[in-house]
């Protein structure tokens, strides 16, 4: 019978050999980091992470993020060996179309949440930044829902990250805010292997990473050898004992450990080792070089143990939650809504209706009123701005809203600082944790947030982006602040719904759609971008114009002539008022004009063809689009 030490080594080498075999069979991928970090992954899953592979979405689980997503086989091998629903046959189909093991980990693939993949990673830096949102979510949930003797929410967030992650600027943004907030439930494990695709990291990266993180108010540990399980264990326990700061564990590793010719070389970074080198590495580990995708019997027995342990942990948590529900039924019901991704009954009952007003309001102003009306009934609608809340009108004003800071984790207003990129990624972390985040800045700065927005869309996460100052008509700020291409760029992103409302009532409807976009998109979930004006726009007279509820269908006939239209004027946002004025002039000239408000191209495209042709009849070829953006 194998000793625990021997079994540990057998599990570690199984991760390594599965990773080598999968990359080699696919003739594509990254074998080096899984070979280097196999001891870290094994130790985390075996001794530290709380999870139940039979229920990967268990609310009480710890979160694990592989930020260096190119090393995806490390995650897939660890999930398989720890009893998740990831058959060996899927690992053998690594990087193939339709496989559960895509080239980079995907939280949602083919409309299905992938078991054990907490967030999509691959674009370096995104995973570490998203993990900050997960840690913030835990702190907010714990502050709101935990009660003495009943710590329902108490999970930790563990992250594996690479040199590439820490070179990307978003990681510095995210680490800065994590240190400022004192997120002691967050542990990043940095793979210091000193190799990138082009060669040694010293070509472009020579900073003292540990000193950098200490300067950002992190607790730092160092492990000199990734194969030293005892040292790794001590470092992780020290990190878990830290109560005031997030932790960084710097682990010195050797890429492609055990490969005689490619260890510590860039050749192991982004391509298969080659059949001969795979055989040689297996011989180094004491494995049969002629066998592939082998999981030894003792390791298979350990898989059963992992499943039993997970079931026991969740069962204990369920008992605690039952006691919690008996004592705090209303809070328990809220937690279940959050966990199920549902909204409370009547969440939109106080959304204001705005009377006709020729002067009107800026849509950023009406947005702020609607946001606060909804937040009063959805406590987990939380968020903030990149240091622009007074301008974007996104501050929550309820007496108990407060400011989310270290020691004030119950508050709902977030101060992301001037960090748009991290703001978007952190919002993704909040969203995958069940909260309903909003994030705001000027439309021009959506460029800075774009990588995070794209991952919101890829993961179909319901993040609400509030972009104000939407027009080239800003004037005084000049061209650096005048969005030109930004609406087109956002509209080009699949799964992102962009809404540019024309007035206060369309803005109210836009928020309703943003909170429940799937109900208006044939079940399609995903992020929404609200694009709002700085300047006042008239609140349209809905006795004369069609109801603003037409916004839910993306485009609708706002005003019509007497009979079939001879010309159709289509507009979004602040330009709709210009078309309404033109309608009257055209009518006086005897021209039948139809005015179409088209706040969301995406929602309109999702409507049945019959509806789209009713709004824009093919028989009318004279069409004019008006958009000053």
C-alpha positions as CSV (number, residue, x, y, z in Angstrom):
1,X,0.0,0.0,0.0
2,X,1.4,3.4,-1.0
3,X,2.3,5.9,1.7
4,X,0.7,9.3,1.7
5,X,4.0,10.8,0.5
6,X,4.1,8.3,-2.3
7,X,0.5,8.9,-3.2
8,X,1.1,12.6,-3.2
9,X,3.9,12.2,-5.7
10,X,1.8,9.8,-7.8
11,X,-1.0,12.3,-8.0
12,X,1.4,15.1,-8.9
13,X,3.0,13.0,-11.7
14,X,-0.4,12.0,-13.0
15,X,-1.3,15.7,-13.4
16,X,2.0,16.1,-15.3
17,X,1.6,13.1,-17.6
18,X,-2.0,13.8,-18.4
19,X,-1.1,17.4,-19.3
20,X,1.8,16.2,-21.5
21,X,-0.3,13.6,-23.2
22,X,-3.2,15.9,-23.9
23,X,-1.1,18.7,-25.4
24,X,0.9,16.2,-27.5
25,X,-2.2,14.5,-28.8
26,X,-3.8,17.9,-29.7
27,X,-0.5,19.0,-31.2
28,X,-1.3,22.3,-29.5
29,X,-1.1,23.9,-26.1
30,X,1.1,24.6,-23.2
31,X,2.6,21.7,-21.3
32,X,5.3,23.5,-19.3
33,X,3.4,25.2,-16.5
34,X,1.2,22.2,-15.7
35,X,4.4,20.2,-15.2
36,X,5.9,22.9,-13.0
37,X,2.8,23.7,-10.9
38,X,1.4,20.2,-10.5
39,X,2.6,20.0,-6.8
40,X,0.8,23.3,-6.1
41,X,-2.4,22.3,-7.7
42,X,-2.4,18.9,-6.0
43,X,-1.7,20.4,-2.6
44,X,-4.5,23.0,-3.0
45,X,-7.1,20.6,-4.0
46,X,-6.1,17.9,-1.5
47,X,-5.5,19.9,1.6
48,X,-6.9,23.4,1.3
49,X,-9.8,24.0,-1.1
50,X,-13.3,23.3,0.2
51,X,-15.5,22.0,-2.7
52,X,-17.9,19.3,-3.6
53,X,-17.3,17.9,-7.1
54,X,-20.9,16.6,-7.2
55,X,-22.2,20.1,-6.7
56,X,-19.6,22.5,-8.2
57,X,-21.9,25.5,-7.6
58,X,-22.2,24.9,-3.8
59,X,-22.5,28.4,-2.3
60,X,-20.1,27.5,0.6
61,X,-17.2,26.4,-1.6
62,X,-13.8,28.1,-1.9
63,X,-13.0,29.6,-5.3
64,X,-10.1,28.6,-7.4
65,X,-8.9,30.7,-10.4
66,X,-6.3,29.6,-12.9
67,X,-5.4,33.1,-14.1
68,X,-2.6,31.7,-16.4
69,X,-5.3,30.2,-18.6
70,X,-2.8,28.9,-21.2
71,X,-1.9,26.3,-18.6
72,X,-5.5,25.0,-18.8
73,X,-4.5,21.3,-18.6
74,X,-3.4,21.9,-15.1
75,X,-6.9,22.7,-14.1
76,X,-8.6,20.0,-16.2
77,X,-6.3,17.3,-14.8
78,X,-6.9,18.5,-11.2
79,X,-10.6,18.6,-11.7
80,X,-10.6,15.1,-13.1
81,X,-8.5,13.7,-10.3
82,X,-10.8,15.4,-7.7
83,X,-14.0,13.8,-8.9
84,X,-15.5,16.5,-11.0
85,X,-17.8,15.7,-14.0
86,X,-14.9,15.8,-16.4
87,X,-14.3,12.3,-17.9
88,X,-10.9,11.2,-19.1
89,X,-12.3,11.0,-22.6
90,X,-12.8,14.8,-22.6
91,X,-9.2,15.3,-21.6
92,X,-8.2,13.1,-24.5
93,X,-10.2,15.6,-26.7
94,X,-8.3,18.6,-25.3
95,X,-8.6,21.7,-27.6
96,X,-11.0,20.0,-29.9
97,X,-14.3,21.5,-31.0
98,X,-17.0,20.8,-28.5
99,X,-14.7,19.4,-25.8
100,X,-15.2,20.2,-22.2
101,X,-11.4,21.0,-22.2
102,X,-11.0,24.0,-24.5
103,X,-7.6,25.7,-25.0
104,X,-8.3,28.2,-22.3
105,X,-10.8,27.6,-19.4
106,X,-14.3,28.8,-20.2
107,X,-16.8,29.5,-17.4
108,X,-19.6,29.2,-19.9
109,X,-19.3,27.0,-23.0
110,X,-22.1,26.2,-25.4
111,X,-24.5,27.9,-23.0
112,X,-23.5,25.6,-20.1
113,X,-21.6,26.5,-17.0
114,X,-18.5,24.3,-16.9
115,X,-18.0,22.5,-13.6
116,X,-15.1,23.7,-11.6
117,X,-14.3,26.7,-13.9
118,X,-15.1,29.7,-11.8
119,X,-14.3,32.3,-14.5
120,X,-13.0,32.4,-18.1
121,X,-9.3,33.0,-18.3
122,X,-6.7,33.3,-21.0
123,X,-6.3,37.0,-21.5
124,X,-3.5,37.5,-19.0
125,X,-4.3,39.6,-16.0
126,X,-8.0,39.1,-16.2
127,X,-8.1,36.1,-13.8
128,X,-6.3,37.8,-11.0
129,X,-8.4,40.9,-11.4
130,X,-11.7,39.0,-11.5
131,X,-10.6,37.1,-8.4
132,X,-10.6,40.5,-6.5
133,X,-14.3,40.8,-7.4
134,X,-14.9,37.3,-6.0
135,X,-13.1,38.2,-2.8
136,X,-15.1,41.5,-2.5
137,X,-18.3,39.5,-3.1
138,X,-17.5,37.2,-0.2
139,X,-16.8,40.1,2.1
140,X,-20.1,41.8,1.1
141,X,-22.2,38.7,1.5
142,X,-20.6,37.8,4.8
143,X,-21.2,41.3,6.2
144,X,-24.8,41.3,5.1
145,X,-25.8,37.7,5.9
146,X,-23.6,36.1,8.5
147,X,-24.9,36.0,12.1
148,X,-23.2,35.1,15.4
149,X,-22.5,31.4,15.4
150,X,-23.8,31.0,11.8
151,X,-21.0,31.9,9.4
152,X,-22.8,30.9,6.2
153,X,-20.4,32.8,4.0
154,X,-16.7,32.3,4.8
155,X,-14.9,31.2,1.7
156,X,-11.5,32.0,0.4
157,X,-10.3,32.7,-3.1
158,X,-7.1,31.0,-4.4
159,X,-5.4,32.0,-7.6
160,X,-2.5,30.7,-9.7
161,X,-0.9,33.4,-11.7
162,X,2.1,33.8,-14.0
163,X,4.8,36.3,-15.0
164,X,2.5,37.4,-17.8
165,X,-0.4,38.1,-15.4
166,X,1.8,40.3,-13.3
167,X,3.2,42.2,-16.3
168,X,-0.2,43.1,-17.5
169,X,-1.3,46.5,-16.1
170,X,-4.7,45.3,-14.9
171,X,-3.0,43.1,-12.3
172,X,-1.4,46.1,-10.7
173,X,-4.7,48.0,-10.7
174,X,-6.4,45.0,-9.1
175,X,-3.7,44.3,-6.6
176,X,-3.7,48.0,-5.5
177,X,-7.4,48.0,-4.7
178,X,-7.3,44.5,-3.1
179,X,-4.5,45.7,-0.7
180,X,-6.4,49.0,0.0
181,X,-9.5,47.0,0.9
182,X,-7.6,44.5,3.1
183,X,-9.0,41.4,1.4
184,X,-7.4,38.8,3.6
185,X,-9.6,36.1,2.0
186,X,-7.6,36.4,-1.3
187,X,-4.4,34.4,-2.0
188,X,-2.5,34.7,-5.2
189,X,0.2,32.1,-5.9
190,X,2.7,33.5,-8.3
191,X,4.5,31.0,-10.6
192,X,8.0,32.5,-10.7
193,X,9.3,30.3,-13.6
194,X,11.2,33.2,-15.3
195,X,10.2,32.1,-18.8
196,X,7.9,33.6,-21.4
197,X,7.3,32.9,-25.0
198,X,10.2,35.0,-26.2
199,X,12.7,33.6,-23.7
200,X,13.8,34.5,-20.2
201,X,11.6,37.1,-18.4
202,X,14.8,39.2,-17.8
203,X,14.4,40.4,-21.4
204,X,11.6,42.6,-20.2
205,X,10.8,42.1,-16.6
206,X,13.3,42.7,-13.7
207,X,11.3,44.3,-10.9
208,X,11.2,42.9,-7.4
209,X,7.7,41.4,-7.4
210,X,7.6,40.8,-3.6
211,X,8.6,44.4,-2.9
212,X,6.0,45.6,-5.3
213,X,3.2,43.7,-3.5
214,X,4.4,44.7,0.0
215,X,4.2,48.3,-1.3
216,X,0.6,47.6,-2.2
217,X,-0.2,46.4,1.3
218,X,0.0,42.6,0.7
219,X,1.3,39.9,2.9
220,X,4.1,38.1,1.0
221,X,5.5,34.6,1.4
222,X,8.2,32.9,-0.6
223,X,8.7,29.2,-1.5
224,X,12.0,28.4,-3.2
225,X,11.0,25.1,-4.8
226,X,7.6,24.2,-6.1
227,X,8.2,20.6,-5.4
228,X,8.7,21.2,-1.6
229,X,5.2,20.3,-0.4
230,X,6.1,21.1,3.2
231,X,7.2,24.6,2.4
232,X,4.1,25.1,0.2
233,X,1.9,23.9,3.1
234,X,3.5,26.3,5.5
235,X,3.2,29.3,3.2
236,X,-0.5,28.6,2.5
237,X,-1.3,28.2,6.2
238,X,0.5,31.5,6.9
239,X,-1.6,33.1,4.2
240,X,-4.8,31.7,5.6
241,X,-3.8,33.0,9.1
242,X,-3.3,36.6,7.8
243,X,-6.3,38.6,8.9
244,X,-5.6,42.1,7.5
245,X,-4.1,41.8,4.1
246,X,-4.4,39.7,0.9
247,X,-1.5,37.3,0.4
248,X,1.0,36.7,-2.4
249,X,3.0,33.5,-2.4
250,X,6.0,33.6,-4.7
251,X,6.8,30.1,-5.8
252,X,10.0,29.4,-7.7
253,X,9.3,26.7,-10.3
254,X,10.9,25.1,-13.3
255,X,8.8,25.2,-16.5
256,X,8.5,21.7,-18.0
257,X,10.0,20.1,-14.8
258,X,11.4,16.7,-15.6
259,X,11.8,17.2,-19.4
260,X,15.6,16.7,-19.9
261,X,16.0,19.1,-22.9
262,X,13.1,21.6,-22.5
263,X,13.0,22.2,-18.8
264,X,13.6,26.0,-18.1
265,X,13.3,26.9,-21.8
266,X,10.8,28.9,-23.8
267,X,10.3,25.9,-26.1
268,X,8.1,24.4,-23.3
269,X,5.8,27.5,-23.1
270,X,3.5,27.4,-26.0
271,X,4.0,24.1,-28.0
272,X,4.0,20.4,-27.4
273,X,7.2,18.8,-26.1
274,X,7.4,16.3,-28.9
275,X,7.1,12.6,-28.6
276,X,10.7,11.9,-27.7
277,X,10.7,14.5,-24.9
278,X,7.4,13.3,-23.5
279,X,8.9,9.8,-23.3
280,X,12.0,11.1,-21.6
281,X,10.0,13.1,-19.1
282,X,7.9,10.0,-18.2
283,X,11.1,8.0,-17.7
284,X,12.3,10.8,-15.4
285,X,9.1,10.4,-13.3
286,X,9.5,6.6,-13.3
287,X,6.5,6.0,-15.7
288,X,6.0,3.7,-18.6
289,X,6.8,5.9,-21.7
290,X,4.7,3.8,-23.9
291,X,1.4,4.4,-22.0
292,X,-0.8,7.4,-22.5
293,X,-3.5,9.1,-20.4
294,X,-2.9,6.8,-17.4
295,X,-4.6,7.3,-14.0
296,X,-3.1,4.7,-11.7
297,X,-5.4,2.7,-9.4
298,X,-4.3,4.4,-6.2
299,X,-5.1,7.7,-7.7
300,X,-8.5,6.5,-8.8
301,X,-9.2,5.4,-5.3
302,X,-8.3,8.9,-4.1
303,X,-10.8,10.3,-6.5
304,X,-13.5,8.5,-4.6
305,X,-12.1,9.9,-1.4
306,X,-12.3,13.4,-2.8
307,X,-16.0,12.9,-3.6
308,X,-16.8,11.6,-0.2
309,X,-15.0,14.5,1.5
310,X,-16.8,17.0,-0.7
311,X,-20.2,15.5,0.1
312,X,-19.4,15.6,3.9
313,X,-18.3,19.2,3.7
314,X,-21.4,20.3,1.9
315,X,-23.6,18.2,4.2
316,X,-22.2,20.0,7.3
317,X,-22.7,23.3,5.6
318,X,-26.3,22.4,4.7
319,X,-27.0,21.6,8.4
320,X,-25.7,25.0,9.3
321,X,-27.8,26.7,6.6
322,X,-30.9,24.9,7.8
323,X,-30.3,26.3,11.3
324,X,-29.7,29.7,9.7
325,X,-32.9,29.5,7.7
326,X,-34.9,28.6,10.8
327,X,-33.6,31.6,12.6
328,X,-33.3,34.1,9.8
329,X,-35.8,33.1,7.1
330,X,-35.9,36.3,5.2
331,X,-32.1,36.6,4.9
332,X,-31.9,32.9,3.9
333,X,-34.5,33.5,1.2
334,X,-32.5,36.4,-0.2
335,X,-29.3,34.2,-0.3
336,X,-31.2,31.6,-2.3
337,X,-32.4,34.3,-4.8
338,X,-28.8,35.4,-5.2
339,X,-27.5,31.9,-5.6
340,X,-30.3,31.1,-8.2
341,X,-29.7,34.4,-10.1
342,X,-33.2,35.6,-9.5
343,X,-34.7,38.9,-8.5
344,X,-37.1,39.5,-5.7
345,X,-40.8,39.9,-6.4
346,X,-41.8,43.5,-7.2
347,X,-38.2,44.7,-7.7
348,X,-39.3,47.3,-10.3
349,X,-42.5,48.5,-8.6
350,X,-41.1,51.9,-7.7
351,X,-39.4,52.7,-11.0
352,X,-40.6,56.3,-11.6
353,X,-42.6,57.5,-14.6
354,X,-41.5,60.9,-15.8
355,X,-44.0,63.6,-17.0
356,X,-43.6,65.3,-20.3
357,X,-41.2,68.2,-20.1
358,X,-39.8,70.2,-22.9
359,X,-36.6,71.0,-20.9
360,X,-36.3,67.5,-19.6
361,X,-33.4,65.8,-17.9
362,X,-30.0,64.4,-18.9
363,X,-30.5,60.6,-19.2
364,X,-27.6,60.2,-16.7
365,X,-29.8,62.1,-14.2
366,X,-32.9,60.0,-14.8
367,X,-30.7,56.9,-14.7
368,X,-29.5,57.8,-11.2
369,X,-33.1,58.2,-10.1
370,X,-34.1,54.8,-11.6
371,X,-31.1,53.0,-10.2
372,X,-31.8,54.1,-6.7
373,X,-35.5,53.1,-7.0
374,X,-34.5,49.6,-8.1
375,X,-31.7,49.3,-5.6
376,X,-34.1,49.9,-2.7
377,X,-35.7,46.4,-3.6
378,X,-32.5,44.6,-4.8
379,X,-29.9,45.0,-2.0
380,X,-27.4,43.0,-4.1
381,X,-27.5,45.6,-6.9
382,X,-24.2,47.2,-6.0
383,X,-21.4,49.0,-7.8
384,X,-19.8,52.3,-8.5
385,X,-17.6,54.3,-10.8
386,X,-14.0,54.9,-11.9
387,X,-13.8,58.0,-9.7
388,X,-16.7,59.6,-11.6
389,X,-19.9,58.9,-9.6
390,X,-20.8,62.6,-9.3
391,X,-20.7,62.8,-13.1
392,X,-22.2,59.5,-14.0
393,X,-24.9,59.8,-11.3
394,X,-24.4,56.3,-10.0
395,X,-24.1,56.9,-6.3
396,X,-26.6,54.9,-4.2
397,X,-28.2,57.3,-1.8
398,X,-30.1,55.1,0.6
399,X,-29.3,55.8,4.3
400,X,-27.5,52.5,4.7
401,X,-25.8,52.4,1.3
402,X,-22.5,53.7,2.6
403,X,-19.0,53.3,1.1
404,X,-17.4,49.9,0.7
405,X,-14.0,50.1,2.5
406,X,-11.9,48.0,4.7
407,X,-13.9,47.4,7.9
408,X,-17.1,48.6,6.1
409,X,-17.9,45.6,3.9
410,X,-21.6,45.9,4.2
411,X,-21.8,49.1,2.1
412,X,-23.0,49.2,-1.5
413,X,-21.1,52.1,-3.1
414,X,-17.7,51.0,-4.6
415,X,-14.9,53.3,-5.3
416,X,-12.9,51.7,-8.0
417,X,-10.5,54.6,-8.3
418,X,-9.2,55.6,-11.8
419,X,-9.0,51.9,-12.8
420,X,-11.5,51.2,-15.5
421,X,-9.8,48.0,-16.6
422,X,-9.8,46.5,-13.2
423,X,-13.3,47.9,-12.6
424,X,-14.7,45.8,-15.4
425,X,-12.8,42.6,-14.3
426,X,-13.8,43.1,-10.7
427,X,-17.4,43.5,-11.8
428,X,-17.2,40.1,-13.5
429,X,-16.0,38.6,-10.2
430,X,-19.0,40.1,-8.4
431,X,-21.3,38.8,-11.1
432,X,-20.0,35.2,-11.1
433,X,-20.6,35.3,-7.4
434,X,-24.3,36.0,-7.8
435,X,-24.3,39.8,-7.2
436,X,-25.7,42.3,-9.7
437,X,-22.9,44.8,-10.3
438,X,-22.9,48.1,-12.1
439,X,-19.8,49.9,-13.2
440,X,-19.6,53.4,-14.7
441,X,-17.4,55.8,-16.5
442,X,-17.5,58.2,-19.5
443,X,-18.2,56.5,-22.8
444,X,-14.8,57.5,-24.1
445,X,-13.1,55.5,-21.4
446,X,-15.0,52.3,-22.3
447,X,-11.8,51.6,-24.3
448,X,-9.9,51.1,-21.0
449,X,-12.6,48.7,-19.8
450,X,-13.0,46.8,-23.0
451,X,-11.1,43.5,-22.2
452,X,-13.3,43.0,-19.1
453,X,-16.5,43.9,-21.0
454,X,-15.6,41.3,-23.6
455,X,-15.2,38.6,-20.9
456,X,-18.6,39.7,-19.4
457,X,-20.0,38.9,-22.8
458,X,-18.2,35.7,-23.3
459,X,-19.3,34.5,-19.9
460,X,-22.8,35.8,-20.3
461,X,-22.6,37.7,-17.0
462,X,-25.3,40.3,-16.2
463,X,-22.9,43.2,-15.5
464,X,-24.5,46.6,-16.2
465,X,-22.1,49.2,-17.7
466,X,-23.2,52.8,-17.3
467,X,-21.5,55.0,-19.9
468,X,-22.3,58.7,-19.8
469,X,-21.1,61.8,-21.7
470,X,-22.1,59.9,-24.9
471,X,-21.8,62.5,-27.6
472,X,-19.3,64.4,-29.7
473,X,-21.3,67.4,-28.6
474,X,-19.4,67.5,-25.3
475,X,-17.5,70.5,-26.7
476,X,-15.3,72.1,-24.1
477,X,-13.4,68.9,-23.2
478,X,-12.1,68.5,-26.8
479,X,-11.4,65.5,-28.9
480,X,-9.8,63.4,-26.1
481,X,-13.2,63.2,-24.5
482,X,-15.5,63.0,-27.5
483,X,-16.6,59.5,-28.3
484,X,-16.6,58.9,-32.1
485,X,-16.2,55.2,-32.7
486,X,-17.2,53.9,-29.3
487,X,-20.9,53.0,-30.0
488,X,-19.9,51.1,-33.1
489,X,-17.2,49.3,-31.2
490,X,-19.5,48.3,-28.4
491,X,-22.2,47.2,-30.8
492,X,-19.7,45.0,-32.6
493,X,-19.2,42.9,-29.5
494,X,-21.3,39.7,-29.5
495,X,-23.6,39.1,-26.5
496,X,-23.4,42.7,-25.4
497,X,-26.7,44.6,-25.4
498,X,-26.1,48.3,-26.0
499,X,-29.0,50.7,-25.1
500,X,-29.0,54.4,-25.8
501,X,-32.3,55.8,-24.5
502,X,-33.9,58.9,-25.9
503,X,-35.4,60.3,-22.7
504,X,-36.2,59.7,-19.1
505,X,-38.9,57.1,-19.6
506,X,-36.8,55.2,-22.1
507,X,-34.0,55.3,-19.5
508,X,-36.4,53.7,-16.9
509,X,-37.3,51.0,-19.4
510,X,-33.6,50.5,-20.2
511,X,-32.8,49.8,-16.5
512,X,-35.7,47.2,-16.4
513,X,-34.2,45.4,-19.4
514,X,-30.7,45.6,-17.9
515,X,-31.8,43.9,-14.7
516,X,-33.7,41.1,-16.6
517,X,-32.2,41.1,-20.1
518,X,-32.9,37.4,-20.6
519,X,-36.6,38.0,-20.4
520,X,-36.3,40.4,-23.4
521,X,-33.8,38.4,-25.4
522,X,-35.2,34.9,-25.8
523,X,-33.4,33.7,-22.7
524,X,-30.0,35.1,-23.8
525,X,-28.1,36.3,-20.7
526,X,-25.3,38.8,-20.8
527,X,-24.1,42.3,-20.0
528,X,-25.8,45.5,-20.9
529,X,-24.2,48.9,-21.7
530,X,-26.4,51.9,-21.0
531,X,-25.2,54.9,-23.0
532,X,-26.4,58.1,-21.5
533,X,-26.3,61.9,-22.1
534,X,-24.5,64.6,-20.2
535,X,-26.9,67.2,-21.5
536,X,-30.7,67.5,-20.8
537,X,-33.0,66.0,-23.4
538,X,-36.8,66.6,-23.6
539,X,-39.0,64.1,-21.8
540,X,-41.3,63.1,-24.7
541,X,-45.1,63.5,-24.4
542,X,-46.2,59.9,-24.3
543,X,-49.8,61.0,-25.0
544,X,-48.6,62.0,-28.4
545,X,-45.8,59.5,-28.8
546,X,-45.9,55.7,-28.3
547,X,-45.2,54.2,-24.9
548,X,-41.5,54.0,-23.9
549,X,-42.1,50.3,-23.2
550,X,-41.4,49.9,-26.9
551,X,-37.7,50.1,-25.9
552,X,-37.9,46.4,-24.7
553,X,-38.1,45.4,-28.3
554,X,-35.1,47.5,-29.3
555,X,-36.9,49.7,-31.8
556,X,-40.5,51.0,-32.1
557,X,-42.6,53.4,-34.0
558,X,-42.6,56.5,-31.9
559,X,-44.6,58.8,-34.2
560,X,-46.4,58.0,-37.5
561,X,-48.1,59.8,-40.3
562,X,-51.5,59.3,-41.8
563,X,-51.0,56.3,-44.0
564,X,-48.0,54.3,-45.2
565,X,-44.7,56.2,-44.5
566,X,-43.0,57.9,-47.4
567,X,-39.8,58.3,-45.3
568,X,-38.5,56.8,-42.1
569,X,-36.4,58.7,-39.7
570,X,-34.5,56.5,-37.3
571,X,-32.5,57.7,-34.3
572,X,-31.1,56.8,-30.9
573,X,-30.6,58.8,-27.7
574,X,-30.4,62.6,-27.8
575,X,-31.1,62.7,-31.6
576,X,-34.6,61.3,-31.3
577,X,-35.8,64.7,-30.3
578,X,-34.4,66.1,-33.6
579,X,-36.4,63.6,-35.6
580,X,-39.6,64.4,-33.6
581,X,-39.2,68.1,-34.6
582,X,-38.5,67.1,-38.2
583,X,-41.7,65.0,-38.2
584,X,-43.8,68.1,-37.7
585,X,-42.0,70.0,-40.4
586,X,-42.4,67.2,-42.9
587,X,-46.0,66.8,-42.0
588,X,-46.5,70.5,-42.7
589,X,-44.9,69.9,-46.1
590,X,-47.3,67.1,-46.9
591,X,-44.8,64.3,-46.4
592,X,-45.8,61.2,-44.4
593,X,-42.9,60.6,-42.0
594,X,-42.5,57.7,-39.5
595,X,-40.2,58.3,-36.5
596,X,-38.5,55.2,-35.1
597,X,-36.7,55.3,-31.8
598,X,-34.0,52.6,-32.0
599,X,-32.3,52.5,-28.6
600,X,-30.9,49.0,-29.0
601,X,-29.9,47.4,-32.2
602,X,-29.2,44.1,-30.5
603,X,-32.7,43.8,-28.9
604,X,-34.3,44.8,-32.2
605,X,-32.3,42.1,-34.1
606,X,-33.6,39.5,-31.7
607,X,-37.3,40.3,-32.5
608,X,-39.3,38.2,-35.0
609,X,-39.0,39.2,-38.6
610,X,-42.7,40.1,-38.7
611,X,-42.2,42.7,-36.0
612,X,-39.0,44.1,-37.6
613,X,-40.7,44.6,-40.9
614,X,-43.8,46.2,-39.2
615,X,-41.5,48.8,-37.8
616,X,-39.3,49.2,-40.9
617,X,-41.5,48.1,-43.8
618,X,-39.5,47.0,-46.8
619,X,-41.8,49.0,-49.0
620,X,-40.4,52.2,-47.7
621,X,-36.8,52.6,-49.0
622,X,-36.4,56.2,-48.0
623,X,-34.7,55.9,-44.6
624,X,-32.5,58.3,-42.7
625,X,-30.5,57.4,-39.6
626,X,-29.6,60.1,-37.2
627,X,-26.9,59.6,-34.5
628,X,-24.5,62.2,-33.3
629,X,-22.0,59.8,-31.7
